[in-house]
Amino acid sequence: MKIRTLAVAAAAMSLASAPAVAEISLDRSAAPVEDESEIGAAAGVLGALALAGVVYAIVEATDDEDTSDVSL
C-alpha cells in the first residue's frame, strides 16, 4: 500500500513540475578559454606516479616469498 501511495505522489509531482521544466532554456554557451590549464603539466607526473603505484601493488600482491616461517 505504501509503494502505491509513493507512486501516485511521484506521478503527481512529475505532472505538476512538467510545465516548469519545459520553460527552462537549455541554450548554454561555453566560457572563452584564455590560457592553457596549469594542471596540464602536472598530469603526466601524477599519471606516472599512479602507474608506479599500481605496478608496485601488483608486484606485492603476487609475491611468492613465504614470510610465515619466522625463527626466533
C-alpha positions in Angstrom: 0.0 0.0 0.0 2.9 2.4 0.8 4.5 1.8 -2.6 1.3 2.6 -4.4 0.9 5.8 -2.4 4.5 6.8 -3.2 4.0 6.0 -6.9 0.9 8.2 -7.0 2.7 11.0 -5.3 5.7 10.8 -7.7 3.3 10.8 -10.7 1.5 13.8 -9.4 4.8 15.6 -8.7 6.1 14.9 -12.2 2.9 16.2 -13.8 3.0 19.3 -11.7 6.6 20.1 -12.5 6.4 19.4 -16.2 5.4 23.0 -17.2 8.2 24.5 -15.2 10.8 22.2 -16.7 9.5 22.9 -20.2 10.2 26.7 -19.7 13.9 26.2 -18.9 16.2 27.3 -21.7 18.9 24.7 -22.4 21.0 27.0 -24.6 24.4 27.1 -22.9 27.5 28.7 -24.2 31.0 27.9 -23.1 33.2 30.5 -21.4 36.1 31.6 -23.6 39.4 29.9 -22.8 42.3 32.4 -22.3 45.3 30.3 -21.4 46.3 26.7 -21.1 45.4 25.0 -17.8 48.2 24.9 -15.2 47.3 21.4 -14.2 48.2 20.1 -17.6 51.9 20.0 -16.8 51.4 18.0 -13.6 49.0 15.5 -15.1 51.9 13.5 -16.7 53.8 13.3 -13.4 50.6 12.3 -11.5 49.8 9.7 -14.1 53.3 8.2 -13.9 53.1 8.1 -10.1 49.7 6.4 -10.3 51.0 3.8 -12.7 54.0 3.1 -10.5 51.7 2.6 -7.5 49.6 0.1 -9.5 52.7 -1.8 -10.6 54.0 -1.9 -7.0 50.7 -3.2 -5.7 50.6 -5.9 -8.3 54.1 -7.0 -7.6 53.5 -7.1 -3.8 50.2 -9.0 -4.3 51.8 -11.7 -6.5 55.0 -12.0 -4.4 55.5 -15.7 -3.6 58.0 -15.2 -0.8 57.0 -17.2 2.2 57.2 -14.9 5.3 55.2 -17.1 7.7 58.3 -19.1 8.8 59.9 -16.7 11.3 62.5 -18.2 13.7 63.3 -16.5 17.0 
